[in-house]
Amino acid sequence: MPNRAEQIFQPQFKFGLGGVPLGNEFNKHTDKEAEATLEAAWALGVRYYDVAPWYGFGLAERRFGHFLHNKNRADYVLSSKVGKLFKASKDNRHADVFPLSDSPNDLIMDYTADGARRSIEDSLQRMGVSHLDIAYVHDLSPDFPYHPNGWEESYEIARKGAFPALTKMREEGIIRAWGVGVNTPFAILKVIEDADPDVCLCARQYSLIDHANAVEQVFPAVRAKNVSLVIGSSLNAGFISGSPRYNYGPENFKISPEAIEKRDRLKATAGRHGVDLRTAALQFSAAASEAVGLVVGARSDAQITEDYNSMQAKIPTEFWEDLRQQNLIHQDAALPLSPIA
């Protein structure tokens, strides 16, 4: 029997635009540039949008909302996140985290029931929309450096607070589904045992560079619980396509020699087969049967167009066979069969 996420993510909603770049995490972009990116995505037929209060301390949600509030709410799927509230302050410290966002806000971590409801209310007001389709409890991961007393304590607060509150909001129709949105597997494996999530955002954990743990542990676990996944950061924050960073965080410029070597081998193999490596990476991350959707961040109209076109490109079977023979992809990883967008 299909779960809620499978019912939400019909074919036209499987490819989504993520909000990290338009929160000015990596580079400064103007409102006009953001609007052009969103207009291009809509014109291409992109109908899934994933944002978070965290992205630019409210900036990404304001930009997405400025565009989406003029659209018919039934025509697109929208997800955002809870766990962080923001308060405007003249002496705010946004520059410590998002120096390019020009946000007037300070961060308040809050995974309680009241905090989850307040976060969704704030998001709906920032974006000017009536409801969220999906709410993810954000960053319950050891890689997130801003938990006041460690991610385990934040998880326990969320288990007793945000998780049951989101279930109640799902029953009330404020959201249609919920889960966790994380960069590491721990919270996904725990929440499917502790609560009743529908879909989790699995970021940076299922890419051509790093996917073995997802295949061996995360995918079997969510299948057993009938929980779906949305795959994010399939390019490892642009690393696969050549960016001088690997994933997220203040030290993402520190890239392991192993990751660089694997990218070089992937790029060389792609070159031999006449395949664009970014295209292969996007299609690979979308191919898992557990994945109901793929979210890709884009900073410009040109970039979202390239990403969308990558989902339509044909990649020779011989390329995937070559990767598998070189043990560059897990022997049990699903291979792309056809475009998803």
Buried (B, 14 or more C-beta within 10 A) or exposed (E): EEBBBBEBBEEBBBBBBBBBBBBBBBEEBEEEBBBBBBEBBBEBEBBBBBBBBBBBBBBBBBBBBBBBEEBEEEEBBBBBBBBBBBEEEEEBEBEEBBEBBEBBBBBEBBBBBEBBBBBBEBBBEBBBBEBBBBBBBBBBBBBBEEBEEEBBEBBEBBBBBBBBBBBBBBEEEBBBBBBBBBBBBBBBBBBBEBBBBBBBBBBBBBBBBBBBBBBEBBBEBBEEBBBBBBBBBBBBBBBBBEEEBBBBBEEBEEBEEEBEEBBEEBBEBBEEBEBBBBBBBBBBBBBBEBBBBBBBBBBBBEBBBBBBBBBEBEBEEEBBEBBBEEEBBBEEBBBBEEBBB
